Amino acid sequence: MLGRLVLAYFLWAALAANAAAPESEIVFAVTEGVTYQATPKEIRDKFTPFADALARATGRRFKTVLVPAYNDLRAGLAKQQYDIAFVHPAHVSMAEIKAGRYKAVAWTAGYTEYTASLIIPGDSPLKAMADLKGHTLVTPDPDSITAMMVRAMFRAEKLTATAEREPTPATVRVITTRYQDSAPFYLEKGFAQVAATAANSVVKAWTDKGGKVLVRSRSLPIKQVIVSTKLTADEQQRIREALLNLHNSKPGRDALEAMGYKGFVAPNPELENSTIAWLGL
């Protein structure tokens, strides 16, 4: 009798402990990019309603972590410290997808055909990528997705980049600046003959005043939402469905409005694989 009572007590204690144990929170990382100017407060304010909407949709508590530096993000993703991440730079998220630590559950609508443009002055004699030899090109931050796309374009055209003070007739001198919108300054001041940017507003402002686009890259998706493969298949699917249906509820629409996005779409695995190969990941 005593043995049964002891056993019953321990079973009750175990059940009570499990019932009392709170479900672990979802760690949500946000990396918005390094080549656009936004303060941490602006980014947090932008994503707080989004995390709240996902928390309601999934029934889980969300802890939002801002991770501005790409290498910090890489370190955290490598250890799968984040359950879910909104990642602007596609080369970082897709490297993790290739490694098998994360899966894409949604792409941000309106950002699935991101291209890098090489802009030149209106009177430039350059006509094609091959003409870049012997000239200087400026790109945003070397670890930006735009710079990665430019390097992919160079590989496709078999162009050789150099960091020397002067390019040779067979090389292209590549210099960098921090922000997308500062690239035209280098053309205006004669520091470079070509500038790379993926900001449509920069391209439009440049062409509106007589500048030209030499060439555009192939397109790829950026602003991806990825989830850790440590989450169960059911958890991954709940997050995916919540994202794809965010626009169907008022809190979801309010969150999208705060973020400035239209919604989310399902990833395309074939395009994802070809992008990973093109970027050389």
C-alpha positions in Angstrom: 0.0 0.0 0.0 2.8 2.4 1.0 4.6 1.6 -2.2 1.5 2.5 -4.3 1.1 5.7 -2.4 4.7 6.7 -3.0 4.5 5.8 -6.7 1.3 7.8 -7.0 2.9 10.8 -5.3 5.8 10.8 -7.7 3.5 10.5 -10.7 1.5 13.4 -9.4 4.6 15.5 -8.8 5.9 14.8 -12.3 2.6 15.7 -13.8 2.3 18.9 -11.7 5.9 19.9 -12.7 5.1 19.4 -16.3 1.9 21.4 -16.0 3.6 24.2 -14.2 6.6 24.4 -16.6 6.0 27.2 -19.0 6.5 26.4 -22.7 9.8 27.8 -23.8 9.8 31.0 -25.7 10.6 31.4 -29.4 13.8 33.3 -29.9 13.3 35.6 -32.9 16.3 37.3 -34.5 16.1 40.3 -36.8 18.8 41.4 -39.2 17.7 44.2 -41.5 21.0 44.8 -43.4 24.1 47.0 -43.2 23.7 49.3 -46.1 20.6 51.1 -45.1 20.5 53.7 -42.4 18.1 52.7 -39.6 18.5 53.0 -35.8 18.0 49.9 -33.5 14.9 51.6 -32.1 13.4 52.1 -35.5 14.0 48.4 -36.3 12.6 47.2 -33.0 9.5 49.4 -33.4 9.0 48.1 -36.9 9.2 44.4 -35.9 7.4 44.4 -32.4 3.9 44.1 -33.9 5.1 41.4 -36.2 6.5 39.3 -33.4 3.3 39.9 -31.4 1.1 38.7 -34.3 3.2 35.6 -34.7 3.0 34.9 -31.0 -0.8 35.1 -31.1 -1.0 32.9 -34.2 1.3 30.2 -32.9 0.4 30.3 -29.2 4.0 30.8 -28.2 5.8 33.7 -26.5 8.3 35.5 -28.7 11.6 37.0 -27.6 12.9 39.5 -30.3 16.7 39.9 -30.6 18.2 42.5 -32.9 21.4 41.3 -34.5 22.8 44.1 -36.7 26.2 42.6 -37.4 26.3 39.8 -40.0 29.1 37.9 -38.3 27.2 38.0 -35.0 24.2 36.6 -36.9 26.3 33.9 -38.5 27.7 32.9 -35.1 24.2 32.6 -33.6 22.8 30.7 -36.6 25.7 28.3 -36.6 24.8 27.3 -33.0 21.1 27.5 -33.8 20.6 30.0 -31.0 17.6 31.5 -32.9 14.4 29.5 -33.5 13.3 31.9 -36.2 15.0 34.8 -38.0 14.1 37.5 -40.4 17.2 38.0 -42.5 17.7 40.7 -45.1 21.0 39.5 -46.6 20.2 36.5 -48.7 23.7 35.2 -48.7 23.7 34.7 -44.9 20.3 33.0 -44.8 21.0 30.8 -47.8 24.4 29.7 -46.5 22.5 28.4 -43.4 19.9 26.7 -45.6 22.7 25.0 -47.6 24.3 23.9 -44.3 21.0 22.3 -43.2 20.7 24.2 -40.0 17.7 26.3 -41.2 14.9 26.2 -43.7 13.1 29.0 -45.4 9.5 29.2 -44.5 8.5 32.4 -46.2 9.8 35.1 -48.5 8.8 38.8 -48.1 6.4 39.7 -50.9 7.8 42.4 -53.2 11.4 41.4 -52.4 11.6 38.2 -54.4 13.2 39.8 -57.5 16.0 41.9 -56.0 18.6 43.0 -58.5 21.9 44.9 -58.4 22.3 47.7 -60.9 25.6 49.0 -62.2 25.0 52.7 -62.8 27.2 55.1 -64.8 27.3 58.8 -65.8 25.1 59.7 -68.7 28.1 60.5 -70.9 30.0 57.3 -70.0 31.4 55.4 -73.0 30.9 52.0 -71.2 28.5 49.7 -73.0 28.9 46.2 -71.4 30.4 44.4 -68.4 33.6 43.6 -70.4 34.2 47.4 -70.6 34.8 47.6 -66.9 38.4 46.4 -67.3 40.8 49.2 -66.5 38.1 51.1 -64.5 37.1 51.6 -60.9 33.8 50.3 -59.5 32.3 51.2 -56.1 30.0 48.8 -54.2 28.2 49.0 -50.8 29.7 47.2 -47.8 31.7 44.1 -49.0 29.6 41.8 -46.9 26.3 43.1 -48.3 24.2 41.1 -50.6 24.7 43.7 -53.3 28.5 43.2 -53.2 28.0 39.5 -53.3 25.8 39.8 -56.4 28.5 42.0 -58.1 31.1 39.3 -57.4 28.7 36.7 -58.9 28.4 38.9 -62.0 32.2 39.2 -62.2 32.5 35.4 -62.1 29.9 35.0 -64.8 31.8 37.5 -67.0 35.3 36.2 -66.0 36.3 39.6 -64.7 39.1 40.0 -62.2 38.7 42.4 -59.3 41.6 44.1 -57.7 42.0 46.3 -54.5 45.1 48.0 -55.9 45.3 51.8 -56.1 45.1 51.6 -59.9 43.5 48.9 -62.1 45.4 47.3 -64.9 44.0 47.0 -68.4 42.9 43.5 -67.5 41.4 44.1 -64.0 38.6 46.1 -62.4 39.5 48.1 -59.3 36.8 47.6 -56.6 36.3 50.0 -53.7 33.6 50.1 -51.1 31.3 52.5 -49.3 29.0 51.7 -46.4 25.6 52.8 -47.7 23.6 52.2 -50.9 22.7 55.8 -51.3 26.3 57.1 -51.1 27.3 55.2 -54.3 26.4 58.0 -56.7 28.7 60.4 -54.8 31.7 58.4 -56.0 30.6 58.9 -59.6 29.9 62.6 -59.2 33.3 63.2 -57.7 35.2 61.0 -60.2 36.3 58.5 -57.6 34.8 55.7 -59.6 33.4 55.2 -63.1 30.8 52.7 -62.1 28.7 52.3 -59.0 26.7 49.2 -57.8 23.4 49.7 -55.9 20.3 47.5 -55.4 18.2 50.4 -54.1 15.6 51.2 -56.7 15.2 54.7 -55.2 18.9 55.4 -55.8 18.7 54.1 -59.4 15.6 56.2 -60.1 17.1 59.4 -58.7 20.3 58.7 -60.8 18.5 58.1 -64.1 16.0 60.9 -63.5 18.9 63.4 -63.7 20.5 61.8 -66.8 22.5 58.9 -65.5 22.4 55.5 -67.0 22.2 51.8 -65.9 25.0 49.8 -67.6 23.6 46.4 -66.6 21.4 44.7 -64.1 22.1 41.4 -62.3 19.8 38.4 -62.3 17.2 38.6 -59.6 17.0 36.8 -56.2 14.9 36.8 -53.1 15.9 38.8 -50.1 14.3 39.4 -46.7 13.7 35.8 -45.9 12.2 34.2 -42.8 14.0 31.1 -41.8 13.4 28.6 -39.0 15.8 26.3 -37.2 15.6 22.6 -38.1 15.7 22.0 -34.3 12.0 23.0 -34.3 9.6 20.1 -34.9 8.0 19.8 -38.3 4.7 20.8 -36.7 6.2 24.0 -35.2 7.8 24.9 -38.5 4.5 24.4 -40.3 2.6 26.6 -37.8 5.1 29.4 -38.3 4.9 29.1 -42.0 1.1 29.1 -42.1 1.0 32.1 -39.7 3.3 34.1 -42.0 1.5 33.2 -45.2 -1.9 34.1 -43.6 -0.7 37.2 -41.7 -2.7 39.5 -44.0 -5.9 37.7 -43.2 -6.3 39.2 -39.7 -6.3 42.8 -38.5 -3.4 42.3 -36.1 -1.5 40.7 -39.0 -2.4 43.6 -41.3 -1.4 46.1 -38.7 2.0 44.3 -38.2 2.6 44.3 -42.0 1.8 48.0 -42.1 4.2 48.8 -39.3 6.9 46.8 -41.2 6.1 48.4 -44.5 5.6 45.1 -46.3 2.7 43.6 -48.2 2.9 40.1 -46.8 4.8 36.8 -47.3 4.9 34.2 -50.0 6.0 30.6 -50.0 9.6 30.0 -51.0 10.6 28.4 -54.3 13.1 25.6 -53.7 14.3 25.5 -57.3 15.1 29.2 -57.3 16.6 28.9 -53.9 19.0 26.2 -55.1 20.0 28.1 -58.2 20.6 31.3 -56.2 22.9 29.4 -53.7 24.9 28.2 -56.7 25.1 31.6 -58.4 26.3 33.3 -55.3 29.0 30.7 -54.8 27.9 29.7 -51.3 
